[in-house]
Amino acid sequence: MVDAQNTSYKSEVFAKIGAQSRLHPIYTAFVPIIAVILMMVVMGVAMVPLALLSARESPSGDLRLIYVLIAGFGAVSLAVFAWVKWVENRSLASIGWTFDRALLRYGRGFAVGLLMNVAAIAIIALLGGYEAGNWLPAFSSISAIAIIVLFLVGFIVQGATEEILVRGWILSSLAARWGLPLAVGVTSLLFALLHLSNEWPHVNYIAMFNIVLISIFFAIYVLRERSLLGVCAIHSAWNWIMSIGFGLNVSGLKIDVEPLVVGLSQKPEIHDWITGGSFGPEGSLVVTAVIGLSCYMVWRWGGDSLDKSS
C-alpha cells in the first residue's frame, strides 16, 4: 500500500532499479530527449513497409492508421524494452511492466477510462454541445465491426506504448535521480508538447492544459497501483471510445468510421470551451473538471487493496 504522505518523495516508482543500472545523473537528464529521438527513429523505420506498399497500391486511410497504431507504436514499445534491458541494464519491472493480477488491473483501468470519457461526453451533450445521429450505426455491416475491432487493438497498442515511454521509462528514470515532483512535472509537460502539433498553429490552450492534467492523473494512478497496466488501459479506452464509440475528434484527430455507439457532431453555435472545438472534447473545460475530479478521487483512493501486502 502506498502512503499518501510519502508518495511525493519516493524515488523508485515501481520495482527496485538495482545497483548495476546505468542511470548516471548526466545520462538521466537526457533520457526525455533520447526517448523522443528513439520514438521518431523507430516509428520512421516502421513506416518503410507502408511507404513501399503505398508505392504499389494505395491502402485505405483506415488501414494506414491501423498499421501506424499497431506496427508503428508496437515497434516503439519493443525498442523501449530493449533499451531499458540492454542499454540501461535494468528490469522491465522497474518501468512498471509487470503482470501481477493483470486481468483485474487492466479491466479496472479500461472501465475507468470508459467511465471518465462517457461522463465528460454526457455532460457536454446535456449542455447542448452535440447533435446525435443514428444509434449503433456500426452494426449495419460485418466490415464496420471488423474495422472497429482492429481500431480497438490499435488503440490498445498505442495507449500502452505512450505509457511505457512516458510514465514507465521517463518517469521512473527521472524519479530515481531527482524525485517524483520533478519527474511528474517534466513528463507532464513533455506529454503536452508531444501533442502540440495536433493543434499547431491554432493551439487550444485548454486542450494543452488538459493533457498536462491527465498526465498528472496517470502519474497518480501508477503510484497507487505500482503498475503500468491500469493507465495503459485507461489511455486506450479513452482514445477508442471517444473516436470510435462516438465519432468525435480525439487530440485533434478525426477517424472516419461508422461509430460504435452513436455519431455525435458538434453544434457550431456552442462555445468551444464546452465542446472543445476542432481538438475534440479534450479541449473542453468539462473534461478539465472530469480529470480534476478523477485526480482527487485517485489521490484519496489511498492505494490498491490488492497491494496491501507489498
N, C-alpha and C positions, 0 to 999 in steps of 0.2 A: 504494500500500500504506500502511496506517495503522500507525504506530509505537505499540506498546502503552505505551511510556513517555511519549509526548507527547499521547495521546488526550485525557486529562482536562483539558488546558489549551488545546485548540484551540477557537477561538471560532466559526468558521464550520463548521457540521456538514456541509453539503452544498456547493453551488456558492457562488461569491462573491455576497454580497448586493448590493454596489455602493454607491458613494458617494452616489447620489441617493435611496437608500431613506429612508423617513421613520420610522426606528426610533429616535425620541427616547427618552432614558432614562426620562422620566416616562410617555410613552405605552407603552413596552415593559413597564413594571411592571404596567400594567393589561391587557396582552394576554390573560392567562388569564381575566380577568373578561369582557372583550369577547368572547372565543371562546365562553364558556358562554352568554352572552346571545344572541349571534348564532345559536348552535345551537338554543336554545329558541325564538327568534322564527321562524326559518326552518322548523323542524320543525312549529311550530304552524300556520303558513301552509300547509304541505304537507298537513296533516291536514284542511283545509277541504273538499276534494273528497270525502274519505272520509266526513266528517260529513254532507255533503249527500246522498251516496248512501245512507248508513245511515238517513236520514230517510224515504227512499222504500222501500228494501228492506234486509234485514239480511244482508250478506255473511258467509260463514263465518269463524270465528276464524282459520283458516289463511290465508285470502286477505287478511284485515285485516292480519295480521302481515307477510305477504309485501309488502303495499303499504307498510307502515311501513319495512321493511328496504330496499326498492328506492327508492321515491319519496321518503320522508322523509329517510333518510340520504343518498340521492343528491343531494337539493336542498341539504343542508348542505355536501357536498363542493364543489358548484358555487359556493355562497356564499363558502366559504373561498378558492377560487381567485380569485374576483372581488375579494375584499377584499385579498388579498396583491398582486394585479397592479395594481389601480387605486387602492387607498387607501394601501398601503404602498409602491407603486411599485417592486416588485422581481419578479424572475422566479420562475416556478413551480419552476425548477431549484433555487432557494435554499431550498425546503422539501422537497427530495428527490424531486420529481415529475419524474423523467427515465426514459427508456425504453431506455437502452443495455443490450443483452443482456437484454431484458425477459423473454422466454420462459424463459430459463435461470434468471434471478433468481427469477421468480415460481414456476416449477416447483419449484425447490430449496426455497424457502420453504414452499410447500404441503406438500412431503414432510416437512420438519422439523416443521411443525405437526401433521401426522398422526402422525408417529413419537412426538413428545412425549406427545400425548394418549393414543394407544393403549398406550404404555408405562405411563403412570400408571394407566389403567383396568385393564390386565392385572395390575399389582401389587396393586391393591385387590381384584380378583377372586381372586387367589391367597391373599390374606389372609382370604378368606371373606366379603367385603363384598357380593357380588351373588348374586342368583338369576337364572339365564338363562332366557329364554323361547324362542320359536321363532326359528330362524335364517332370515335373508333373507326376513322377512315382507312387505317392500315389494314383492317381485317377484310377489306374488299378483295384482296388478292394474296396468293401464297408468296409471290415475289416481293411484295411490300413487307410482309412479315419477315422474310429471309433477310432483307436489307436491314431491317430494324435489329434483328439478332446479330448480324455482322457488326453493326454500329455499337451494340452493347459490348461485344468482345473488344472492339477497337477502343472504346472509352475505358474499359477495364484496364487495358494495357497502358493507354495514355495517362490516365489518372494515377496509376501505380508508378509509372516512370517519373512523373513530376514530383511525386512524394519521395521516391527513392533518391532522386537527385537533390532535392532541396531540404526536406525535413529529415531524410536519412543521412546522406553523405555530408552535405554542407553544415547543417545544424549540429550534428554530432561532432564534427571536426572543430568548429569554432567554439562550441561549448566546452570541449575538453581542454582548451587552452585559455579561454577568456571568460568563461561563464555563460549562463543561459541568457541574461538580459541582452548582452551584445549579440549573441548568436541568433536570438529570436528577432531582434531589430534588423540585423543585416539580411537574414533570409527573407523577412517580410518585405523589405524594400526591393531586394533582388527579384522576388516573385512578381511584384508590381511592375518592375522595369521590363521583365520578360514579356509582359502583356501589353506594354506601352504601344508597340507597333500596331496592335489591333485597332487603335483609335487615332493613330497619327495621321495628319497633323491636327485633327479636331478632337483634342483629348477630352474625355469625360472624366472630370476630376472626382466626381462621386464614385465612379467605377474604380478609379485608381485607389481611392481610399478604401473601398470595399474589398479590393484584392489584398491590400495590406492587412485589413481587419480579418479576413478569412484565413490569411496566412498565420496570424496570431492564434486564431481559433484552432487551426490544425496543430500548431505547436503545443497548445494547452492539452489538446486531445492526446497527442502522443506521450506527453508527460504523464497523463493519467493512466494510459494503457501500457506504456513501455513497449510499444509495438507499432509498426507502420501499417499493419493490416487494416485497422479501423479507418484511418484517414485516407488510405488508398481507396477504400470502398466509398467513403463519403464523397470524395473528389469525383470518382467515376459516376456515382449515382446522380450527383448534382448536374454534371455536364450532359449526361444521357437523357434524363427526364426532361430537362429544360429544352433541349434541342430536338430530340426525337419524340418525346412524350407530348409536347405542346407546340412544336414548330417555331419556337422563339429563338432569337439570336442568343448565342452563348459566347461571351467575351468578344462580341462583335462579329462572330461567325454565324452565318445562316446556312443550314443544311436543308436542301430542298427535297424532302421525302414526305410521304404521307404520314402524318403524326399518329402516334400510337393511341393517345387519349382523345385529344381534341385540338383542332387547329385554331390558334389564337393569333389575332392581328391587333397591333396597337392602334388605338384611336388617336389620330393626329391632333385633335383638339385638347387632349390631355397632356399636362406638362410632363417634360422628360424626367423631372425629379421623381415622378410617380412611376412611369413606365420604364425609365432607363434609356429611352431613345434608341439610337442605332446600335448601342452596345448591348442592348437586351436588359433584362431585369437586374443584372448585376450593377447597372448604372443607376439604380433606384434607391432612394432613401428608405424605402420599405425593406429592401434587402439589408441595408445598413442596420436597421432595427432588429431584424431577424438574426443576423450574425452576432450583433452585440448581445442580445439576449442569450444566444447559444453559448457565447464565450462565458457569460456569467454562470449559466447552468452547469457547464462542464467544469468550470473552476470550483463551483460549490459541490460538485459530484464527490470530491474527496478521495478519488481513486477507484480503481476497478476492484469490485469484491472478489473477482477471480484471482487477483494478485495479492491478497492479504498475507499470503504465506511467503511472498518474495521480499 
